[in-house]
Amino acid sequence: MSEADERNADEPIPNGMVRKKRRVRKRRSSSPERSSGKEEANKLFAKAKELLIGMHDEDEDFGPVDVAEQLRRLKRKKEDNRPLDEVWGTKKRSTSWLWIVLFGVIFSVIAIVVGLAIWTSQDETEGDKPTFFGGFDNAEPLADDRLTWFFDDSMTILDEAKKTIRILNQGKELDEIDKRLRKSAFRGDAAINFEDWGSSLLTNAWSQFSWSARLVNSSRIPGSQERGYVSLTGKRKNGNPFEVFFVQGNENQLVLDWDASIGWSEMSLSEIAKELPQDEVFLRCRVGKKPGYDQSFGQDDYSGYVLTGEVSDEFIFAYVNLDRPGGRSIDQDFRLLLNYGSFVSNEPPLQEQKATLRLKFESEIGSEGQFEIVEYLNDGWVTP
């Protein structure tokens, strides 16, 4: 009790009242045993919390963990402690195999990319051969004896072809180059005009000079391979592209097909459009086709084509009479040339392919007359 309470205790108690004493309990001092027990409990709680956090982090799952999940994880812990060979199919084993498979896939992709790069570089290297040997479109020689003369000694033949081109670039007299030219069955004895040769032809690597061996088919003998020839392409001195053709002459000598190289025809397209020849005309041109070109004149159906010359704005429309005898065969030859409407291949139609043909102006087609293709001679400009 306080000092004030002790003084009040000595005073007399009034009548009808009772004196009460308040007891104050002393605070118990914490014993060492209780303090250590609490610390142990806190440590256990912290360890349990760490265990639960570790279990959460292991599976990246932040929800509550039930008893079944805890048992499963304990079982997995035991499996992970076993040797790897005894844990086939577990998550640890599967993860290892996943990395192995992933590494194998990545390695395969890298190998394919490297292989394609090497293949492409080889193709480009082969494309650079025109400087010495000329380019080659086919990986292996064509299985035809009509090109044996070329493949037996292609290096010498290409050197001779370049020599002929240099002579023509210099514009020497006809007598000096006449033996290097193919005799023409269509032009006859008409004189050669050197102006038709145009700007000088370049045969170095910078002119994209290349060559290819080909076969020309005759429409008169279906399926036959009449003549083998070599096509040389590149750029002229003025930057324009060129294509010239060489064949084997009568004395097994390499000769330039002058008529095919300059695209010689009996009449040019501009002359044909102006004069409207009623007789058949021998023509080298580029042929193209689109669906809208087909027409019907009177009771006959016609398959239409556009014929283009050396200049893009020099062209005429010409038609094949499908109801005339042999007309469908001519149309089929053109369609095969252009890969037009083919059910065998999914490749798109080709554009403006070179062809050799005969045509004339037929005044009875339509109201004003039309040009009619009367014969398809061969693909390209080199005649068999």
C-alpha positions in Angstrom: 0.0 0.0 0.0 1.0 3.6 -0.5 1.8 6.0 2.3 -1.6 7.7 1.9 -3.4 4.4 2.2 -1.6 3.7 5.5 -2.7 7.0 7.0 -6.3 6.3 6.0 -6.2 2.9 7.6 -5.6 4.4 11.1 -8.7 6.6 10.8 -12.0 5.4 12.2 -14.5 3.8 9.8 -17.9 5.5 9.6 -21.0 3.6 10.6 -22.5 1.4 8.0 -19.3 1.1 5.9 -16.7 -1.7 5.6 -13.0 -1.2 4.8 -11.7 -3.2 1.8 -8.2 -3.9 0.9 -7.0 -4.1 -2.7 -4.4 -6.7 -3.4 -1.9 -6.1 -6.1 -0.2 -9.2 -7.6 3.4 -9.0 -8.3 4.5 -9.5 -11.9 6.1 -12.8 -12.4 9.6 -12.8 -13.7 10.2 -14.9 -16.8 12.2 -18.0 -16.1 15.1 -19.1 -18.3 13.2 -22.3 -19.2 10.1 -20.4 -20.6 12.3 -18.0 -22.6 14.2 -20.7 -24.3 11.0 -22.6 -25.1 9.6 -19.6 -26.9 12.7 -19.1 -28.9 12.6 -22.8 -30.0 9.0 -22.4 -31.1 9.9 -19.3 -33.1 12.7 -21.2 -34.8 10.4 -24.1 -35.6 7.9 -21.7 -37.0 10.6 -20.0 -39.1 11.8 -23.3 -40.5 8.3 -24.4 -41.4 7.8 -21.1 -43.1 11.0 -21.5 -45.1 10.0 -25.1 -46.0 6.6 -23.9 -47.3 8.3 -21.0 -49.3 10.8 -23.4 -50.7 8.0 -25.8 -51.8 6.2 -22.9 -53.4 9.3 -21.7 -55.3 10.1 -25.2 -56.5 7.0 -25.5 -58.5 6.4 -21.8 -59.0 3.0 -22.3 -57.4 1.7 -19.6 -55.0 -1.5 -21.3 -53.7 -1.9 -23.2 -50.5 -0.3 -26.6 -50.3 -2.6 -29.4 -49.0 -1.5 -32.7 -47.3 -1.7 -34.7 -50.5 0.6 -32.3 -52.3 3.1 -32.3 -49.4 3.2 -36.2 -49.5 3.7 -36.1 -53.3 6.6 -33.7 -52.9 8.2 -35.7 -50.1 8.0 -38.8 -52.4 9.6 -36.8 -55.2 12.4 -35.7 -52.9 13.1 -39.3 -52.2 13.2 -40.1 -55.9 15.5 -37.3 -56.6 18.0 -38.6 -54.0 18.1 -42.0 -55.8 20.6 -42.7 -58.7 19.6 -41.2 -62.0 19.1 -44.6 -63.6 16.5 -45.5 -61.1 14.4 -42.4 -61.7 13.5 -43.1 -65.3 10.5 -40.9 -66.4 10.7 -38.4 -63.5 10.7 -34.7 -64.0 14.5 -34.5 -63.5 15.2 -37.2 -66.1 12.6 -35.8 -68.6 14.1 -32.3 -68.3 17.6 -33.6 -69.1 16.3 -35.4 -72.2 14.4 -32.3 -73.2 17.6 -30.3 -73.2 19.3 -33.1 -75.2 16.5 -33.1 -77.8 16.5 -29.3 -78.0 20.2 -29.2 -78.6 19.9 -31.9 -81.3 17.2 -29.8 -83.1 19.2 -26.6 -82.9 22.3 -28.4 -84.2 20.3 -29.9 -87.1 19.0 -26.5 -88.1 22.5 -25.0 -88.0 23.8 -27.9 -90.2 21.0 -27.3 -92.7 21.7 -23.6 -92.9 25.4 -24.2 -93.4 24.7 -26.8 -96.0 22.4 -24.4 -98.0 25.1 -21.6 -97.7 27.7 -23.9 -99.1 25.4 -25.1 -101.9 24.6 -21.5 -102.8 28.2 -20.5 -102.8 29.0 -23.4 -105.1 26.2 -22.3 -107.5 27.6 -18.8 -107.5 31.1 -20.1 -108.1 29.7 -22.1 -111.1 28.0 -19.0 -112.3 31.4 -17.2 -112.4 32.7 -19.8 -114.8 31.7 -17.7 -117.9 35.0 -15.7 -117.5 36.9 -18.8 -118.6 34.4 -21.6 -119.6 31.0 -19.9 -119.9 28.0 -20.6 -117.7 26.1 -23.8 -117.8 22.3 -24.2 -117.1 22.4 -28.0 -116.8 24.4 -29.9 -114.2 25.1 -32.8 -116.6 25.4 -33.0 -120.4 22.1 -33.6 -122.2 21.7 -37.2 -123.2 21.6 -36.5 -126.9 24.3 -37.1 -129.6 23.4 -33.8 -131.3 25.3 -32.0 -128.5 28.2 -34.4 -128.3 30.2 -32.1 -130.5 30.0 -29.4 -127.8 30.6 -31.4 -124.6 33.6 -33.2 -126.1 35.6 -30.0 -126.2 33.5 -27.2 -124.7 36.5 -25.0 -123.7 37.9 -24.8 -127.2 34.4 -24.2 -128.7 33.7 -21.3 -126.2 37.1 -19.8 -127.1 36.2 -19.9 -130.8 32.8 -18.4 -130.1 34.5 -15.5 -128.2 36.9 -15.0 -131.1 34.0 -14.8 -133.6 32.3 -12.2 -131.4 35.5 -10.1 -131.3 35.8 -10.2 -135.0 32.1 -9.0 -135.4 32.7 -6.3 -132.8 35.5 -4.9 -134.9 33.2 -4.8 -138.0 35.6 -6.4 -140.5 34.8 -7.2 -144.1 32.3 -10.0 -144.8 34.9 -12.1 -146.5 36.8 -12.5 -143.2 33.8 -13.7 -141.2 31.7 -15.4 -143.8 33.1 -18.8 -143.0 32.2 -18.2 -139.4 28.5 -17.7 -140.2 25.8 -20.4 -140.6 24.3 -20.6 -144.1 20.7 -19.4 -144.1 18.0 -21.4 -145.8 15.4 -18.6 -145.6 17.5 -15.4 -146.2 19.1 -16.8 -149.3 21.9 -14.7 -150.7 20.8 -11.5 -149.1 23.7 -9.4 -147.9 24.5 -9.2 -144.2 24.2 -5.7 -142.7 26.7 -5.1 -139.9 24.5 -2.4 -138.5 22.2 -5.1 -137.4 24.9 -6.4 -135.0 24.5 -3.2 -132.9 26.6 -2.2 -129.9 29.7 -4.4 -129.2 29.1 -7.6 -127.2 31.1 -8.0 -123.9 32.2 -11.4 -122.8 33.9 -10.7 -119.5 32.7 -11.5 -116.0 31.3 -8.0 -115.4 28.9 -8.4 -118.4 27.2 -11.4 -116.8 28.4 -13.5 -119.7 27.1 -17.1 -119.6 26.2 -20.0 -121.9 23.8 -22.9 -122.0 23.4 -25.9 -124.3 20.0 -26.5 -125.8 18.0 -28.6 -128.3 15.5 -27.2 -130.8 12.5 -29.3 -131.7 10.8 -29.3 -135.1 7.0 -29.0 -135.1 7.0 -31.0 -138.4 8.4 -34.1 -136.7 6.7 -34.3 -133.2 8.9 -35.4 -130.4 12.1 -35.3 -132.5 15.2 -33.3 -131.4 16.5 -31.9 -134.6 19.6 -29.8 -133.7 21.7 -28.9 -130.7 23.0 -25.4 -130.3 24.7 -23.1 -127.7 23.2 -19.9 -126.4 25.5 -17.1 -125.2 24.1 -14.3 -123.1 25.5 -11.1 -121.5 25.5 -7.4 -121.9 26.5 -5.1 -124.7 28.8 -2.1 -124.3 25.8 0.2 -124.1 24.4 -1.9 -121.2 21.6 -3.6 -123.2 21.3 -7.4 -122.9 22.2 -9.7 -125.8 21.7 -13.4 -126.8 23.5 -15.0 -129.7 23.5 -18.6 -131.0 26.2 -21.0 -132.3 25.7 -24.3 -134.0 27.9 -26.9 -135.6 28.5 -26.3 -139.3 28.7 -28.7 -142.2 32.5 -29.3 -141.7 32.1 -29.8 -137.9 33.2 -26.1 -137.5 31.6 -23.8 -135.0 29.5 -21.2 -136.8 27.3 -18.3 -135.6 23.7 -18.4 -136.5 23.5 -14.8 -137.7 19.8 -14.9 -138.5 18.7 -16.3 -135.1 21.1 -13.9 -133.3 19.7 -10.7 -134.8 16.1 -12.1 -135.1 16.0 -11.9 -138.9 12.5 -12.2 -140.5 11.2 -11.7 -144.0 9.3 -8.6 -142.7 9.5 -6.7 -139.4 6.3 -6.4 -137.3 6.0 -2.7 -138.2 6.1 -3.6 -141.9 3.6 -6.4 -141.4 1.2 -4.1 -139.6 1.5 -1.5 -142.4 1.5 -3.7 -145.5 -1.0 -6.4 -144.3 0.6 -9.2 -146.4 -1.8 -11.7 -147.9 1.0 -14.3 -148.4 2.6 -16.3 -145.6 5.5 -14.5 -144.0 8.4 -16.1 -142.1 8.7 -14.4 -138.7 10.8 -14.6 -135.6 9.1 -12.9 -132.7 8.1 -13.2 -129.0 4.8 -14.8 -128.2 2.5 -14.1 -125.3 -1.0 -15.0 -124.3 -3.7 -14.0 -121.8 -7.3 -15.3 -121.3 -8.9 -12.3 -122.9 -7.2 -12.8 -126.2 -9.5 -15.7 -127.4 -12.2 -14.6 -129.8 -15.0 -16.0 -132.0 -15.3 -14.6 -135.5 -18.4 -15.9 -137.3 -18.9 -19.6 -136.6 -15.2 -20.3 -135.9 -13.3 -20.1 -132.6 -9.9 -18.5 -132.5 -7.1 -18.6 -130.0 -5.4 -15.2 -129.7 -1.8 -14.3 -129.1 0.2 -11.1 -129.0 3.4 -11.1 -131.1 6.2 -8.7 -130.0 9.3 -7.6 -131.8 12.6 -6.3 -130.5 10.9 -3.0 -129.4 8.2 -3.5 -126.7 5.8 -1.1 -128.3 6.1 -3.0 -131.6 3.4 -5.7 -131.5 0.4 -7.1 -133.3 -2.4 -9.5 -132.4 -2.6 -12.8 -134.3 -5.0 -15.7 -134.1 -5.1 -19.5 -134.6 -8.2 -20.9 -136.2 -9.2 -23.8 -134.0 -11.8 -25.0 -136.5 -9.3 -25.2 -139.4 -7.5 -28.5 -139.9 -4.3 -28.5 -137.8 -5.3 -25.4 -135.9 -5.7 -27.1 -132.6 -2.3 -28.7 -133.0 -0.7 -25.3 -133.6 -2.5 -23.9 -130.6 -1.3 -26.8 -128.5 2.3 -26.1 -129.5 2.1 -22.5 -128.4 0.4 -23.5 -125.1 3.2 -25.9 -124.4 5.8 -23.2 -125.2 4.1 -20.8 -122.7 3.1 -23.4 -120.2 -0.4 -22.0 -120.6 -3.3 -23.9 -119.2 -1.2 -26.9 -118.3 -2.7 -29.5 -115.9 0.7 -31.3 -115.5 2.5 -28.4 -113.8 1.4 -25.8 -111.3 4.0 -23.4 -112.6 2.5 -20.0 -113.8 2.5 -19.3 -117.6 5.7 -18.0 -119.1 5.9 -14.6 -120.6 6.9 -13.7 -124.2 8.8 -16.7 -125.3 10.8 -16.7 -128.5 9.2 -18.6 -131.4 9.5 -19.0 -135.1 6.3 -19.1 -137.2 4.5 -18.2 -140.4 1.5 -15.8 -140.5 -0.5 -13.8 -143.0 -3.3 -11.3 -143.0 -6.8 -12.8 -143.6 -9.3 -10.2 -144.6 -12.2 -12.6 -144.1 -11.7 -12.9 -140.4 -14.1 -10.5 -138.7 -15.4 -7.3 -140.3 -12.0 -5.7 -140.8 -9.7 -8.8 -141.1 -7.1 -10.2 -138.7 -3.6 -11.7 -138.7 -3.7 -15.5 -138.7 -0.9 -17.8 -137.6 -0.8 -20.5 -140.2 2.2 -22.5 -139.0 4.3 -23.0 -135.9 7.8 -23.9 -137.0 9.8 -24.3 -133.7 10.4 -22.8 -130.3 13.2 -20.2 -130.1 14.8 -18.5 -133.0 17.3 -21.2 -134.0 15.7 -23.3 -136.8 16.5 -27.0 -137.1 
